[in-house]
Amino acid sequence: MNFERRTTWEERHRGSTPGDPEPSVIELLPLLPRGAALDIAAGTGRNAIALARAGWRVVAADFSAPGMRTLANLAAHQELAISAMLVDLEASFPFRPNSFDVILNVSYLDRDLVPMLKTALRPGGALLFDTYLNDEADEAGHGHLRNTRFTLGHYELRALLSDLELIRYREGLVVYPNGKRAWRGTALARRRD
């Protein structure tokens, strides 16, 4: 992670609190296998908290120290089964193969990481992937989304997960309860036994 990008995210998470979980996480929660979960690029933990409250044991990984501190404090205060882990996933992937029943990859895209996420799943484990489409960069034209490195092309997510069993897949405009809109690609895929 370069210094400028790290500084931007550190500032964004400093003093912030976890927001609402991504709607796809709540929607697909009943389809996720129980057990150990990994939430990558967890930020302040909005999705990790939802999983822990629903009974999963969660490892939340992010490179933002303020984000991980916020989450660790909240998890301790609310007695949630969340381990906050400070890690730069662009520099290393510290998770062993066959470690997790569920992996969340929400609002983050590092194509080189996808094979490692699949390997970290246990057989029968599920990967919930939900992030921005190129349409978001075209429409919003703001921040890091101007760079297609951080957004998916149409049907790209389907191709990235083609060796997994696809349970749910969609692409399109998401309208959030607060009225915000975003173009997103969402997939729930299972590692075959």
C-alpha positions in Angstrom: 0.0 0.0 0.0 1.5 3.3 -1.0 1.8 6.0 1.6 -0.7 8.4 0.0 -3.4 5.8 -0.2 -2.7 4.6 3.4 -2.9 8.1 4.7 -6.3 8.7 2.9 -7.8 5.6 4.5 -6.3 6.2 7.9 -7.9 9.7 7.9 -11.2 8.3 6.7 -11.3 5.8 9.6 -9.9 8.0 12.3 -12.8 8.8 14.6 -15.4 7.1 12.5 -17.9 4.4 13.6 -19.0 1.4 11.8 -21.9 2.0 9.4 -24.7 -0.3 8.3 -23.6 -3.6 6.8 -23.7 -3.9 3.0 -27.3 -5.0 2.1 -26.0 -8.0 0.2 -24.4 -9.3 3.4 -27.7 -9.2 5.3 -29.6 -10.6 2.3 -27.2 -13.6 1.8 -26.5 -14.3 5.5 -29.0 -17.2 5.7 -27.1 -18.9 2.8 -23.6 -18.7 4.5 -22.2 -21.8 6.2 -21.7 -21.4 10.0 -18.2 -21.3 11.6 -15.1 -19.1 11.1 -15.3 -16.1 8.8 -12.8 -13.7 7.4 -13.8 -10.1 6.4 -11.0 -8.6 4.3 -10.6 -4.8 3.9 -13.0 -4.6 6.9 -12.5 -0.9 7.6 -14.3 -0.2 10.9 -16.1 -3.6 10.7 -19.6 -2.9 9.6 -19.9 -6.4 7.9 -17.8 -8.2 10.5 -20.1 -6.9 13.2 -23.2 -8.2 11.4 -21.6 -11.7 11.0 -20.5 -11.8 14.7 -24.0 -10.7 15.9 -25.4 -13.6 13.8 -23.1 -16.1 15.5 -20.0 -16.4 13.3 -16.4 -16.2 14.7 -14.8 -13.4 12.7 -11.3 -12.3 11.7 -11.5 -8.8 10.4 -8.4 -7.8 8.4 -7.5 -4.2 7.3 -4.4 -2.0 7.0 -6.1 0.9 8.8 -4.9 1.1 12.4 -7.7 3.5 13.4 -10.3 1.2 11.8 -9.0 -1.9 13.5 -8.8 -0.1 16.9 -12.4 1.1 16.5 -13.5 -2.4 15.7 -11.5 -4.1 18.5 -12.9 -1.7 21.1 -16.4 -2.2 19.9 -16.1 -6.0 19.8 -14.7 -6.0 23.3 -17.4 -3.7 24.6 -20.2 -5.7 23.0 -18.5 -9.1 23.6 -18.5 -10.0 20.0 -16.3 -12.9 18.6 -14.2 -10.6 16.4 -10.4 -10.6 16.1 -9.3 -7.4 14.5 -6.0 -7.9 12.5 -3.9 -5.2 11.1 -2.5 -6.4 7.8 -1.6 -5.0 4.4 -3.2 -7.5 2.0 -1.3 -6.0 -0.9 2.0 -6.9 0.8 1.1 -10.3 2.4 -1.7 -12.8 2.9 -1.1 -14.3 6.3 -4.0 -16.8 6.3 -3.5 -20.5 5.9 -5.3 -22.7 3.3 -8.6 -24.3 4.4 -9.0 -21.9 7.3 -12.5 -20.2 6.8 -16.1 -21.3 6.2 -16.9 -17.8 5.0 -14.9 -15.0 3.4 -16.3 -11.5 2.8 -14.8 -9.3 0.2 -16.9 -6.2 0.2 -16.1 -2.8 -1.5 -12.5 -3.9 -2.2 -10.9 -5.2 -5.4 -7.5 -6.8 -5.7 -7.6 -9.3 -8.5 -4.3 -10.9 -7.4 -5.8 -11.7 -4.1 -8.8 -13.8 -5.4 -6.8 -17.1 -5.8 -5.6 -16.8 -2.2 -9.1 -16.1 -0.9 -10.3 -19.3 -2.7 -7.5 -21.3 -1.1 -8.2 -19.9 2.4 -11.8 -21.3 2.1 -12.5 -24.7 3.6 -14.2 -27.2 1.2 -17.9 -26.2 1.1 -17.0 -22.7 2.3 -18.5 -19.6 0.7 -17.0 -16.5 -0.7 -19.3 -13.4 -0.7 -17.9 -10.9 -3.1 -19.5 -7.5 -3.6 -17.8 -4.5 -5.1 -18.1 -1.6 -7.5 -18.6 -2.0 -11.3 -17.0 0.2 -13.9 -20.4 2.0 -14.3 -19.8 3.5 -10.8 -16.6 5.1 -12.0 -18.3 6.4 -15.1 -21.3 7.8 -13.2 -19.6 9.0 -10.0 -16.2 9.9 -11.4 -14.8 10.4 -7.9 -11.9 9.2 -5.7 -10.2 5.9 -6.3 -13.1 4.7 -8.5 -11.8 6.7 -11.5 -9.2 3.9 -11.8 -10.6 0.7 -13.3 -8.1 -1.2 -11.2 -10.6 -0.8 -8.4 -13.8 -1.6 -10.3 -15.1 -4.7 -12.1 -16.0 -5.0 -15.7 -19.3 -6.6 -16.6 -19.3 -10.3 -15.9 -15.7 -10.1 -14.7 -16.7 -11.3 -11.2 -18.3 -14.4 -12.8 -15.1 -15.2 -14.6 -12.9 -14.6 -11.5 -15.0 -17.1 -9.6 -15.6 -19.6 -12.4 -13.9 -22.5 -10.6 -16.3 -22.1 -7.7 -20.0 -23.1 -7.6 -22.0 -20.0 -8.2 -25.0 -19.7 -5.8 -26.1 -16.1 -6.5 -24.9 -13.5 -9.0 -26.0 -10.1 -10.0 -24.8 -6.8 -11.4 -26.6 -3.5 -11.4 -27.6 -0.4 -9.6 -28.1 -0.7 -5.9 -30.3 1.9 -4.1 -29.5 2.1 -0.4 -32.1 2.9 2.3 -30.6 6.4 2.6 -31.1 7.1 -1.1 -27.5 6.7 -2.1 -26.9 4.7 -5.3 -24.0 2.5 -6.5 -23.3 0.2 -9.4 -22.2 -3.1 -7.9 -21.4 -6.7 -8.8 -22.3 -9.3 -6.2 -21.6 -13.0 -6.1 -22.0 -15.8 -3.6 -19.9 -18.8 -4.6 -19.1 -22.0 -2.8 -15.8 -24.0 -2.9 -16.5 -27.5 -4.0 -15.5 -30.3 -1.8 
